[in-house]
Amino acid sequence: MVRKAIYPGSFDPITFGHLDIIHRAANLFDHVYVAVLHNTQKQALFTVDERLEMMKASVTAENVTCEVFEGLAVEYAQRRAAIAMVRGLRAVSDFEAELKMATANRHLNADIEMIYLMTSSEHSFLSSSIVKEVASLGGNVDGWVPAPVSARLKEKFSRKEGRKSP
Ligand code: PNS
């Protein structure tokens, strides 16, 4: 039996924290689908295509596929014949939202097991939101995101700066 898992998220953008979870999940499962949600209702810095491109440029594990999904995560997991959904857990603050999501998903499809991997301590503070805030203010995020993401952030915010200047 090939054991597959999905790792869904917004990945706006992907960080070293996400990559840590991806590589650890790739060691646990035969195949991992890292899936960025195409959500037209949520405002994002990067388009889904940009996020996918950065994910593909950053993930090196051979048994990982990066792609886009729409709709319910459990239905996407079923389409990929995955037995589990992986999520990263940082601080206690993540727990409540993740518990709600896990409970909802369990009601929707109890066959998909939720697997939570504790973020490595060096990434415990790291989030896409922090990366975007620091990058938007000109801070250095090179230690927090892979090089293709850092380049994209610089490009994105230098263009915004350019527009603001007279
Ligand atoms: O990186 P994020 O924003 O914490 O990821 C959240 C995500 C995409 C995993 C979650 O919003 C999701 O699974 N959305 C798909 C819709 C769904 O399945 N909703 C029911 C579970 S709450």
Backbone and ligand atoms as CSV (ligand in chain L), in Angstrom:
chain,resi,resn,atom,element,x,y,z
A,1,MET,N,N,0.842,-1.207,0.000
A,1,MET,CA,C,0.000,0.000,0.000
A,1,MET,C,C,0.879,1.260,0.000
A,2,VAL,N,N,0.577,2.169,-0.909
A,2,VAL,CA,C,1.314,3.431,-0.951
A,2,VAL,C,C,0.625,4.407,0.009
A,3,ARG,N,N,1.371,4.876,1.004
A,3,ARG,CA,C,0.783,5.771,2.007
A,3,ARG,C,C,1.006,7.221,1.602
A,4,LYS,N,N,-0.116,7.870,1.293
A,4,LYS,CA,C,-0.015,9.258,0.824
A,4,LYS,C,C,-0.654,10.207,1.833
A,5,ALA,N,N,-0.097,11.421,1.883
A,5,ALA,CA,C,-0.663,12.454,2.758
A,5,ALA,C,C,-0.772,13.751,1.974
A,6,ILE,N,N,-1.683,14.601,2.424
A,6,ILE,CA,C,-1.709,15.964,1.868
A,6,ILE,C,C,-1.245,16.926,2.965
A,7,TYR,N,N,-0.655,18.026,2.543
A,7,TYR,CA,C,-0.290,19.110,3.472
A,7,TYR,C,C,-0.869,20.382,2.859
A,8,PRO,N,N,-2.105,20.725,3.251
A,8,PRO,CA,C,-2.743,21.907,2.656
A,8,PRO,C,C,-2.396,23.188,3.413
A,9,GLY,N,N,-2.484,24.314,2.717
A,9,GLY,CA,C,-2.225,25.594,3.379
A,9,GLY,C,C,-2.356,26.749,2.416
A,10,SER,N,N,-2.103,27.935,2.958
A,10,SER,CA,C,-2.149,29.147,2.121
A,10,SER,C,C,-0.787,29.412,1.477
A,11,PHE,N,N,0.275,29.106,2.212
A,11,PHE,CA,C,1.652,29.243,1.704
A,11,PHE,C,C,1.867,30.599,1.023
A,12,ASP,N,N,1.530,31.666,1.738
A,12,ASP,CA,C,1.602,33.026,1.153
A,12,ASP,C,C,2.614,33.906,1.891
A,13,PRO,N,N,3.923,33.633,1.722
A,13,PRO,CA,C,4.564,32.615,0.893
A,13,PRO,C,C,5.061,31.447,1.757
A,14,ILE,N,N,5.642,30.459,1.089
A,14,ILE,CA,C,6.234,29.317,1.793
A,14,ILE,C,C,7.462,29.787,2.588
A,15,THR,N,N,7.625,29.244,3.801
A,15,THR,CA,C,8.764,29.639,4.657
A,15,THR,C,C,9.605,28.399,4.990
A,16,PHE,N,N,10.726,28.625,5.693
A,16,PHE,CA,C,11.538,27.483,6.146
A,16,PHE,C,C,10.759,26.631,7.159
A,17,GLY,N,N,9.802,27.247,7.855
A,17,GLY,CA,C,8.949,26.481,8.779
A,17,GLY,C,C,8.112,25.461,8.014
A,18,HIS,N,N,7.507,25.900,6.902
A,18,HIS,CA,C,6.733,24.971,6.067
A,18,HIS,C,C,7.639,23.877,5.506
A,19,LEU,N,N,8.828,24.288,5.039
A,19,LEU,CA,C,9.742,23.303,4.418
A,19,LEU,C,C,10.172,22.234,5.412
A,20,ASP,N,N,10.355,22.636,6.651
A,20,ASP,CA,C,10.703,21.688,7.707
A,20,ASP,C,C,9.591,20.630,7.834
A,21,ILE,N,N,8.338,21.101,7.862
A,21,ILE,CA,C,7.199,20.177,7.981
A,21,ILE,C,C,7.132,19.283,6.736
A,22,ILE,N,N,7.335,19.871,5.565
A,22,ILE,CA,C,7.254,19.104,4.311
A,22,ILE,C,C,8.287,17.976,4.305
A,23,HIS,N,N,9.513,18.301,4.670
A,23,HIS,CA,C,10.556,17.275,4.595
A,23,HIS,C,C,10.368,16.197,5.649
A,24,ARG,N,N,9.857,16.584,6.807
A,24,ARG,CA,C,9.593,15.563,7.831
A,24,ARG,C,C,8.410,14.689,7.421
A,25,ALA,N,N,7.383,15.307,6.817
A,25,ALA,CA,C,6.230,14.519,6.346
A,25,ALA,C,C,6.672,13.574,5.221
A,26,ALA,N,N,7.590,14.053,4.388
A,26,ALA,CA,C,8.076,13.229,3.270
A,26,ALA,C,C,8.853,12.012,3.774
A,27,ASN,N,N,9.408,12.111,4.989
A,27,ASN,CA,C,10.088,10.947,5.580
A,27,ASN,C,C,9.095,9.946,6.167
A,28,LEU,N,N,7.902,10.424,6.472
A,28,LEU,CA,C,6.904,9.551,7.111
A,28,LEU,C,C,6.003,8.849,6.101
A,29,PHE,N,N,5.769,9.521,4.951
A,29,PHE,CA,C,4.817,8.992,3.969
A,29,PHE,C,C,5.528,8.671,2.659
A,30,ASP,N,N,4.909,7.774,1.876
A,30,ASP,CA,C,5.489,7.446,0.564
A,30,ASP,C,C,5.403,8.649,-0.369
A,31,HIS,N,N,4.287,9.365,-0.268
A,31,HIS,CA,C,4.144,10.551,-1.115
A,31,HIS,C,C,3.371,11.631,-0.364
A,32,VAL,N,N,3.796,12.879,-0.540
A,32,VAL,CA,C,3.116,14.015,0.100
A,32,VAL,C,C,2.714,15.025,-0.982
A,33,TYR,N,N,1.440,15.409,-0.953
A,33,TYR,CA,C,0.952,16.464,-1.837
A,33,TYR,C,C,0.864,17.755,-1.029
A,34,VAL,N,N,1.724,18.691,-1.364
A,34,VAL,CA,C,1.681,20.003,-0.702
A,34,VAL,C,C,0.758,20.869,-1.549
A,35,ALA,N,N,-0.337,21.287,-0.942
A,35,ALA,CA,C,-1.398,21.872,-1.764
A,35,ALA,C,C,-1.769,23.274,-1.294
A,36,VAL,N,N,-1.644,24.214,-2.209
A,36,VAL,CA,C,-2.016,25.598,-1.892
A,36,VAL,C,C,-3.488,25.780,-2.238
A,37,LEU,N,N,-4.215,26.349,-1.280
A,37,LEU,CA,C,-5.659,26.537,-1.485
A,37,LEU,C,C,-5.916,27.716,-2.407
A,38,HIS,N,N,-6.717,27.467,-3.444
A,38,HIS,CA,C,-7.161,28.549,-4.315
A,38,HIS,C,C,-8.414,29.139,-3.680
A,39,ASN,N,N,-8.225,30.236,-2.954
A,39,ASN,CA,C,-9.328,30.826,-2.192
A,39,ASN,C,C,-9.534,32.260,-2.644
A,40,THR,N,N,-10.609,32.484,-3.394
A,40,THR,CA,C,-10.830,33.820,-3.969
A,40,THR,C,C,-11.294,34.816,-2.898
A,41,GLN,N,N,-11.752,34.281,-1.739
A,41,GLN,CA,C,-12.269,35.183,-0.700
A,41,GLN,C,C,-11.174,35.748,0.202
A,42,LYS,N,N,-10.034,35.077,0.255
A,42,LYS,CA,C,-8.973,35.516,1.172
A,42,LYS,C,C,-7.942,36.357,0.413
A,43,GLN,N,N,-7.690,37.534,0.947
A,43,GLN,CA,C,-6.705,38.438,0.336
A,43,GLN,C,C,-5.300,37.878,0.545
A,44,ALA,N,N,-4.545,37.755,-0.522
A,44,ALA,CA,C,-3.185,37.226,-0.402
A,44,ALA,C,C,-2.213,38.197,-1.049
A,45,LEU,N,N,-0.951,38.130,-0.632
A,45,LEU,CA,C,0.069,38.979,-1.262
A,45,LEU,C,C,0.412,38.431,-2.648
A,46,PHE,N,N,0.587,37.105,-2.706
A,46,PHE,CA,C,0.981,36.465,-3.958
A,46,PHE,C,C,-0.213,35.743,-4.586
A,47,THR,N,N,-0.240,35.704,-5.911
A,47,THR,CA,C,-1.287,34.929,-6.586
A,47,THR,C,C,-1.019,33.444,-6.331
A,48,VAL,N,N,-2.018,32.631,-6.588
A,48,VAL,CA,C,-1.860,31.186,-6.407
A,48,VAL,C,C,-0.729,30.665,-7.307
A,49,ASP,N,N,-0.658,31.183,-8.518
A,49,ASP,CA,C,0.391,30.731,-9.446
A,49,ASP,C,C,1.784,31.099,-8.932
A,50,GLU,N,N,1.900,32.309,-8.391
A,50,GLU,CA,C,3.199,32.726,-7.831
A,50,GLU,C,C,3.585,31.849,-6.641
A,51,ARG,N,N,2.586,31.565,-5.797
A,51,ARG,CA,C,2.869,30.744,-4.610
A,51,ARG,C,C,3.300,29.337,-5.018
A,52,LEU,N,N,2.615,28.790,-6.013
A,52,LEU,CA,C,2.955,27.443,-6.479
A,52,LEU,C,C,4.364,27.419,-7.074
A,53,GLU,N,N,4.675,28.455,-7.838
A,53,GLU,CA,C,6.000,28.536,-8.464
A,53,GLU,C,C,7.100,28.571,-7.390
A,54,MET,N,N,6.871,29.374,-6.339
A,54,MET,CA,C,7.860,29.460,-5.249
A,54,MET,C,C,7.962,28.138,-4.501
A,55,MET,N,N,6.842,27.454,-4.335
A,55,MET,CA,C,6.856,26.149,-3.646
A,55,MET,C,C,7.667,25.139,-4.454
A,56,LYS,N,N,7.392,25.109,-5.768
A,56,LYS,CA,C,8.105,24.152,-6.630
A,56,LYS,C,C,9.599,24.442,-6.655
A,57,ALA,N,N,9.946,25.726,-6.604
A,57,ALA,CA,C,11.367,26.102,-6.645
A,57,ALA,C,C,12.069,25.804,-5.320
A,58,SER,N,N,11.304,25.599,-4.244
A,58,SER,CA,C,11.896,25.459,-2.910
A,58,SER,C,C,11.904,24.024,-2.383
A,59,VAL,N,N,11.028,23.178,-2.907
A,59,VAL,CA,C,10.913,21.810,-2.380
A,59,VAL,C,C,11.790,20.875,-3.203
A,60,THR,N,N,12.670,20.152,-2.509
A,60,THR,CA,C,13.613,19.285,-3.235
A,60,THR,C,C,13.269,17.796,-3.112
A,61,ALA,N,N,12.463,17.428,-2.133
A,61,ALA,CA,C,12.177,15.996,-1.911
A,61,ALA,C,C,11.495,15.392,-3.140
A,62,GLU,N,N,11.950,14.199,-3.518
A,62,GLU,CA,C,11.435,13.583,-4.747
A,62,GLU,C,C,10.008,13.059,-4.595
A,63,ASN,N,N,9.636,12.722,-3.375
A,63,ASN,CA,C,8.292,12.152,-3.176
A,63,ASN,C,C,7.267,13.214,-2.756
A,64,VAL,N,N,7.514,14.450,-3.187
A,64,VAL,CA,C,6.582,15.540,-2.873
A,64,VAL,C,C,6.100,16.178,-4.169
A,65,THR,N,N,4.790,16.376,-4.260
A,65,THR,CA,C,4.205,17.093,-5.393
A,65,THR,C,C,3.568,18.367,-4.863
A,66,CYS,N,N,3.867,19.496,-5.505
A,66,CYS,CA,C,3.237,20.758,-5.119
A,66,CYS,C,C,2.154,21.075,-6.136
A,67,GLU,N,N,0.973,21.403,-5.645
A,67,GLU,CA,C,-0.110,21.718,-6.570
A,67,GLU,C,C,-1.146,22.613,-5.907
A,68,VAL,N,N,-2.168,22.985,-6.693
A,68,VAL,CA,C,-3.237,23.852,-6.209
A,68,VAL,C,C,-4.472,22.995,-5.970
A,69,PHE,N,N,-5.235,23.315,-4.909
A,69,PHE,CA,C,-6.523,22.636,-4.761
A,69,PHE,C,C,-7.614,23.663,-4.480
A,70,GLU,N,N,-8.842,23.234,-4.770
A,70,GLU,CA,C,-10.003,24.078,-4.489
A,70,GLU,C,C,-11.000,23.278,-3.682
A,71,GLY,N,N,-11.814,23.936,-2.913
A,71,GLY,CA,C,-12.886,23.255,-2.182
A,71,GLY,C,C,-12.408,22.670,-0.873
A,72,LEU,N,N,-13.105,21.632,-0.422
A,72,LEU,CA,C,-12.801,21.037,0.878
A,72,LEU,C,C,-11.501,20.241,0.844
A,73,ALA,N,N,-10.694,20.416,1.882
A,73,ALA,CA,C,-9.412,19.705,1.946
A,73,ALA,C,C,-9.620,18.185,2.031
A,74,VAL,N,N,-10.642,17.750,2.768
A,74,VAL,CA,C,-10.858,16.294,2.881
A,74,VAL,C,C,-11.253,15.682,1.535
A,75,GLU,N,N,-11.985,16.463,0.732
A,75,GLU,CA,C,-12.369,15.942,-0.593
A,75,GLU,C,C,-11.148,15.869,-1.506
A,76,TYR,N,N,-10.294,16.883,-1.371
A,76,TYR,CA,C,-9.044,16.867,-2.137
A,76,TYR,C,C,-8.192,15.648,-1.708
A,77,ALA,N,N,-8.132,15.400,-0.403
A,77,ALA,CA,C,-7.365,14.245,0.102
A,77,ALA,C,C,-7.911,12.953,-0.495
A,78,GLN,N,N,-9.224,12.868,-0.559
A,78,GLN,CA,C,-9.851,11.663,-1.112
A,78,GLN,C,C,-9.506,11.489,-2.600
A,79,ARG,N,N,-9.524,12.621,-3.326
A,79,ARG,CA,C,-9.185,12.559,-4.764
A,79,ARG,C,C,-7.758,12.058,-4.963
A,80,ARG,N,N,-6.876,12.360,-4.019
A,80,ARG,CA,C,-5.476,11.935,-4.131
A,80,ARG,C,C,-5.229,10.588,-3.437
A,81,ALA,N,N,-6.289,9.968,-2.940
A,81,ALA,CA,C,-6.194,8.685,-2.222
A,81,ALA,C,C,-5.238,8.798,-1.029
A,82,ALA,N,N,-5.282,9.968,-0.374
A,82,ALA,CA,C,-4.420,10.183,0.802
A,82,ALA,C,C,-5.133,9.657,2.047
A,83,ILE,N,N,-4.330,9.163,2.997
A,83,ILE,CA,C,-4.914,8.642,4.237
A,83,ILE,C,C,-4.798,9.670,5.364
A,84,ALA,N,N,-4.019,10.733,5.139
A,84,ALA,CA,C,-3.770,11.677,6.233
A,84,ALA,C,C,-3.614,13.102,5.721
A,85,MET,N,N,-3.884,14.037,6.636
A,85,MET,CA,C,-3.657,15.446,6.349
A,85,MET,C,C,-2.652,15.945,7.387
A,86,VAL,N,N,-1.563,16.509,6.912
A,86,VAL,CA,C,-0.498,16.976,7.810
A,86,VAL,C,C,-0.657,18.473,8.038
A,87,ARG,N,N,-0.423,18.904,9.272
A,87,ARG,CA,C,-0.378,20.331,9.592
A,87,ARG,C,C,0.757,20.552,10.581
A,88,GLY,N,N,1.327,21.740,10.553
A,88,GLY,CA,C,2.377,22.084,11.527
A,88,GLY,C,C,1.746,22.788,12.723
A,89,LEU,N,N,2.309,22.565,13.887
A,89,LEU,CA,C,1.836,23.257,15.094
A,89,LEU,C,C,2.990,24.025,15.701
A,90,ARG,N,N,2.802,25.320,15.902
A,90,ARG,CA,C,3.856,26.116,16.536
A,90,ARG,C,C,3.528,26.269,18.011
A,91,ALA,N,N,2.891,27.337,18.354
A,91,ALA,CA,C,2.640,27.604,19.781
A,91,ALA,C,C,1.236,27.159,20.157
A,92,VAL,N,N,0.924,27.345,21.424
A,92,VAL,CA,C,-0.414,27.022,21.935
A,92,VAL,C,C,-1.459,27.790,21.127
A,93,SER,N,N,-1.070,28.997,20.663
A,93,SER,CA,C,-2.008,29.835,19.919
A,93,SER,C,C,-2.514,29.165,18.643
A,94,ASP,N,N,-1.733,28.260,18.066
A,94,ASP,CA,C,-2.193,27.533,16.869
A,94,ASP,C,C,-3.226,26.480,17.231
A,95,PHE,N,N,-3.189,26.030,18.487
A,95,PHE,CA,C,-3.911,24.819,18.845
A,95,PHE,C,C,-5.417,24.940,18.659
A,96,GLU,N,N,-5.978,26.082,19.098
A,96,GLU,CA,C,-7.431,26.212,19.076
A,96,GLU,C,C,-7.977,26.144,17.640
A,97,ALA,N,N,-7.337,26.898,16.761
A,97,ALA,CA,C,-7.802,26.902,15.373
A,97,ALA,C,C,-7.623,25.517,14.737
A,98,GLU,N,N,-6.509,24.888,15.065
A,98,GLU,CA,C,-6.248,23.562,14.476
A,98,GLU,C,C,-7.219,22.513,15.021
A,99,LEU,N,N,-7.572,22.647,16.288
A,99,LEU,CA,C,-8.531,21.703,16.872
A,99,LEU,C,C,-9.890,21.840,16.186
A,100,LYS,N,N,-10.284,23.108,15.933
A,100,LYS,CA,C,-11.563,23.346,15.244
A,100,LYS,C,C,-11.525,22.727,13.845
A,101,MET,N,N,-10.385,22.958,13.152
A,101,MET,CA,C,-10.261,22.440,11.790
A,101,MET,C,C,-10.267,20.908,11.791
A,102,ALA,N,N,-9.550,20.336,12.748
A,102,ALA,CA,C,-9.472,18.869,12.824
A,102,ALA,C,C,-10.846,18.275,13.119
A,103,THR,N,N,-11.600,18.949,13.999
A,103,THR,CA,C,-12.918,18.429,14.365
A,103,THR,C,C,-13.874,18.529,13.173
A,104,ALA,N,N,-13.814,19.683,12.471
A,104,ALA,CA,C,-14.666,19.846,11.286
A,104,ALA,C,C,-14.311,18.788,10.244
A,105,ASN,N,N,-13.028,18.617,10.017
A,105,ASN,CA,C,-12.600,17.637,9.010
A,105,ASN,C,C,-13.016,16.217,9.395
A,106,ARG,N,N,-12.959,15.929,10.667
A,106,ARG,CA,C,-13.331,14.590,11.137
A,106,ARG,C,C,-14.824,14.332,10.916
A,107,HIS,N,N,-15.625,15.401,11.121
A,107,HIS,CA,C,-17.062,15.275,10.860
A,107,HIS,C,C,-17.316,15.051,9.373
A,108,LEU,N,N,-16.499,15.692,8.557
A,108,LEU,CA,C,-16.694,15.594,7.104
A,108,LEU,C,C,-16.217,14.255,6.555
A,109,ASN,N,N,-15.101,13.774,7.091
A,109,ASN,CA,C,-14.560,12.487,6.626
A,109,ASN,C,C,-13.617,11.916,7.687
A,110,ALA,N,N,-14.132,10.996,8.454
A,110,ALA,CA,C,-13.360,10.431,9.568
A,110,ALA,C,C,-12.247,9.499,9.094
A,111,ASP,N,N,-12.228,9.180,7.800
A,111,ASP,CA,C,-11.175,8.287,7.282
A,111,ASP,C,C,-9.849,9.014,7.071
A,112,ILE,N,N,-9.891,10.339,6.975
A,112,ILE,CA,C,-8.653,11.106,6.772
A,112,ILE,C,C,-8.105,11.469,8.153
A,113,GLU,N,N,-6.972,10.929,8.495
A,113,GLU,CA,C,-6.393,11.181,9.825
A,113,GLU,C,C,-5.618,12.499,9.806
A,114,MET,N,N,-5.826,13.333,10.829
A,114,MET,CA,C,-5.070,14.582,10.938
A,114,MET,C,C,-3.767,14.278,11.672
A,115,ILE,N,N,-2.638,14.699,11.091
A,115,ILE,CA,C,-1.329,14.473,11.714
A,115,ILE,C,C,-0.694,15.835,11.982
A,116,TYR,N,N,-0.352,16.091,13.233
A,116,TYR,CA,C,0.262,17.376,13.600
A,116,TYR,C,C,1.732,17.186,13.920
A,117,LEU,N,N,2.567,17.932,13.219
A,117,LEU,CA,C,4.012,17.886,13.490
A,117,LEU,C,C,4.390,19.178,14.209
A,118,MET,N,N,5.076,19.024,15.341
A,118,MET,CA,C,5.514,20.193,16.096
A,118,MET,C,C,6.638,20.885,15.328
A,119,THR,N,N,6.495,22.156,15.132
A,119,THR,CA,C,7.520,22.928,14.423
A,119,THR,C,C,8.839,22.881,15.199
A,120,SER,N,N,9.929,22.767,14.475
A,120,SER,CA,C,11.244,22.798,15.120
A,120,SER,C,C,11.411,24.147,15.832
A,121,SER,N,N,12.150,24.133,16.950
A,121,SER,CA,C,12.192,25.332,17.797
A,121,SER,C,C,12.698,26.574,17.055
A,122,GLU,N,N,13.629,26.372,16.117
A,122,GLU,CA,C,14.164,27.562,15.425
A,122,GLU,C,C,13.109,28.230,14.529
A,123,HIS,N,N,11.999,27.520,14.266
A,123,HIS,CA,C,10.948,28.099,13.422
A,123,HIS,C,C,9.687,28.436,14.214
A,124,SER,N,N,9.772,28.342,15.530
A,124,SER,CA,C,8.540,28.437,16.323
A,124,SER,C,C,7.871,29.813,16.215
A,125,PHE,N,N,8.652,30.829,15.907
A,125,PHE,CA,C,8.096,32.193,15.808
A,125,PHE,C,C,7.671,32.531,14.380
A,126,LEU,N,N,8.050,31.664,13.452
A,126,LEU,CA,C,7.986,32.023,12.030
A,126,LEU,C,C,6.592,31.815,11.433
A,127,SER,N,N,6.138,32.803,10.674
A,127,SER,CA,C,4.866,32.658,9.955
A,127,SER,C,C,4.977,33.456,8.662
A,128,SER,N,N,4.125,33.138,7.719
A,128,SER,CA,C,4.103,33.900,6.463
A,128,SER,C,C,3.781,35.362,6.747
A,129,SER,N,N,2.918,35.604,7.740
A,129,SER,CA,C,2.532,36.995,8.052
A,129,SER,C,C,3.730,37.799,8.548
A,130,ILE,N,N,4.534,37.185,9.437
A,130,ILE,CA,C,5.718,37.895,9.952
A,130,ILE,C,C,6.684,38.178,8.803
A,131,VAL,N,N,6.873,37.187,7.949
A,131,VAL,CA,C,7.777,37.351,6.803
A,131,VAL,C,C,7.320,38.531,5.943
A,132,LYS,N,N,6.009,38.589,5.667
A,132,LYS,CA,C,5.496,39.668,4.806
A,132,LYS,C,C,5.649,41.033,5.472
A,133,GLU,N,N,5.365,41.080,6.777
A,133,GLU,CA,C,5.466,42.368,7.475
A,133,GLU,C,C,6.905,42.877,7.468
A,134,VAL,N,N,7.833,41.977,7.834
A,134,VAL,CA,C,9.246,42.394,7.910
A,134,VAL,C,C,9.755,42.777,6.513
A,135,ALA,N,N,9.422,41.966,5.511
A,135,ALA,CA,C,9.887,42.256,4.147
A,135,ALA,C,C,9.300,43.577,3.640
A,136,SER,N,N,8.039,43.839,3.999
A,136,SER,CA,C,7.395,45.073,3.513
A,136,SER,C,C,8.045,46.313,4.114
A,137,LEU,N,N,8.686,46.123,5.288
A,137,LEU,CA,C,9.343,47.262,5.957
A,137,LEU,C,C,10.844,47.297,5.654
A,138,GLY,N,N,11.255,46.474,4.704
A,138,GLY,CA,C,12.653,46.503,4.259
A,138,GLY,C,C,13.582,45.639,5.083
A,139,GLY,N,N,13.033,44.812,5.995
A,139,GLY,CA,C,13.879,43.938,6.822
A,139,GLY,C,C,14.385,42.740,6.036
A,140,ASN,N,N,15.434,42.134,6.566
A,140,ASN,CA,C,16.058,40.990,5.887
A,140,ASN,C,C,15.382,39.688,6.324
A,141,VAL,N,N,14.801,38.974,5.369
A,141,VAL,CA,C,14.103,37.718,5.705
A,141,VAL,C,C,14.830,36.512,5.098
A,142,ASP,N,N,16.078,36.713,4.689
A,142,ASP,CA,C,16.827,35.642,4.011
A,142,ASP,C,C,16.944,34.365,4.852
A,143,GLY,N,N,17.008,34.503,6.180
A,143,GLY,CA,C,17.134,33.315,7.031
A,143,GLY,C,C,15.805,32.622,7.287
A,144,TRP,N,N,14.737,33.212,6.807
A,144,TRP,CA,C,13.400,32.692,7.117
A,144,TRP,C,C,12.713,32.037,5.925
A,145,VAL,N,N,13.143,32.407,4.729
A,145,VAL,CA,C,12.486,31.872,3.521
A,145,VAL,C,C,13.554,31.434,2.512
A,146,PRO,N,N,13.201,30.483,1.643
A,146,PRO,CA,C,14.162,30.072,0.601
A,146,PRO,C,C,14.472,31.234,-0.359
A,147,ALA,N,N,15.618,31.130,-1.026
A,147,ALA,CA,C,16.090,32.229,-1.891
A,147,ALA,C,C,15.054,32.673,-2.948
A,148,PRO,N,N,14.338,31.744,-3.618
A,148,PRO,CA,C,13.371,32.210,-4.625
A,148,PRO,C,C,12.260,33.077,-4.017
A,149,VAL,N,N,11.915,32.793,-2.755
A,149,VAL,CA,C,10.862,33.565,-2.081
A,149,VAL,C,C,11.402,34.942,-1.705
A,150,SER,N,N,12.624,34.959,-1.177
A,150,SER,CA,C,13.245,36.216,-0.791
A,150,SER,C,C,13.331,37.160,-2.002
A,151,ALA,N,N,13.713,36.590,-3.142
A,151,ALA,CA,C,13.831,37.401,-4.363
A,151,ALA,C,C,12.469,37.965,-4.764
A,152,ARG,N,N,11.449,37.121,-4.691
A,152,ARG,CA,C,10.089,37.551,-5.052
A,152,ARG,C,C,9.579,38.648,-4.125
A,153,LEU,N,N,9.895,38.507,-2.833
A,153,LEU,CA,C,9.443,39.513,-1.864
A,153,LEU,C,C,10.092,40.860,-2.162
A,154,LYS,N,N,11.396,40.801,-2.459
A,154,LYS,CA,C,12.123,42.053,-2.760
A,154,LYS,C,C,11.502,42.720,-3.983
A,155,GLU,N,N,11.228,41.877,-4.988
A,155,GLU,CA,C,10.637,42.384,-6.234
A,155,GLU,C,C,9.274,43.016,-5.945
A,156,LYS,N,N,8.455,42.292,-5.192
A,156,LYS,CA,C,7.090,42.751,-4.885
A,156,LYS,C,C,7.115,44.085,-4.145
A,157,PHE,N,N,7.946,44.173,-3.098
A,157,PHE,CA,C,7.913,45.381,-2.281
A,157,PHE,C,C,8.685,46.541,-2.905
A,158,SER,N,N,9.676,46.248,-3.727
A,158,SER,CA,C,10.364,47.369,-4.377
A,158,SER,C,C,9.446,47.981,-5.428
A,159,ARG,N,N,8.584,47.138,-6.052
A,159,ARG,CA,C,7.626,47.660,-7.019
A,159,ARG,C,C,6.596,48.547,-6.320
A,160,LYS,N,N,6.155,48.095,-5.125
A,160,LYS,CA,C,5.177,48.892,-4.366
A,160,LYS,C,C,5.776,50.232,-3.954
A,161,GLU,N,N,7.027,50.167,-3.465
A,161,GLU,CA,C,7.748,51.391,-3.078
A,161,GLU,C,C,7.810,52.341,-4.257
A,162,GLY,N,N,8.169,51.761,-5.412
A,162,GLY,CA,C,8.315,52.539,-6.635
A,162,GLY,C,C,7.048,53.277,-6.993
A,163,ARG,N,N,5.896,52.591,-6.785
A,163,ARG,CA,C,4.627,53.212,-7.118
A,163,ARG,C,C,4.305,54.392,-6.201
A,164,LYS,N,N,4.740,54.230,-4.916
A,164,LYS,CA,C,4.407,55.289,-3.949
A,164,LYS,C,C,5.202,56.570,-4.185
A,165,SER,N,N,6.468,56.411,-4.662
A,165,SER,CA,C,7.328,57.598,-4.764
A,165,SER,C,C,6.862,58.512,-5.895
A,166,PRO,N,N,7.055,59.823,-5.736
A,166,PRO,CA,C,6.538,60.775,-6.722
A,166,PRO,C,C,7.268,60.692,-8.073
L,1,PNS,O1,O,-2.146,28.015,5.899
L,1,PNS,P1,P,-3.546,28.121,6.433
L,1,PNS,O2,O,-4.194,29.387,5.966
L,1,PNS,O3,O,-3.608,27.941,7.921
L,1,PNS,O4,O,-4.362,26.891,5.774
L,1,PNS,C1,C,-5.725,26.714,6.041
L,1,PNS,C2,C,-6.304,25.609,5.127
L,1,PNS,C3,C,-6.101,25.958,3.672
L,1,PNS,C4,C,-5.644,24.290,5.435
L,1,PNS,C5,C,-7.826,25.506,5.467
L,1,PNS,O5,O,-8.405,26.767,5.368
L,1,PNS,C6,C,-8.557,24.544,4.552
L,1,PNS,O6,O,-8.400,23.358,4.636
L,1,PNS,N1,N,-9.404,25.118,3.660
L,1,PNS,C7,C,-10.148,24.362,2.688
L,1,PNS,C8,C,-11.628,24.388,3.007
L,1,PNS,C9,C,-11.967,23.320,4.047
L,1,PNS,O7,O,-11.689,22.167,3.871
L,1,PNS,N2,N,-12.636,23.752,5.144
L,1,PNS,C10,C,-13.035,22.847,6.200
L,1,PNS,C11,C,-11.984,22.721,7.295
L,1,PNS,S1,S,-11.921,24.144,8.298
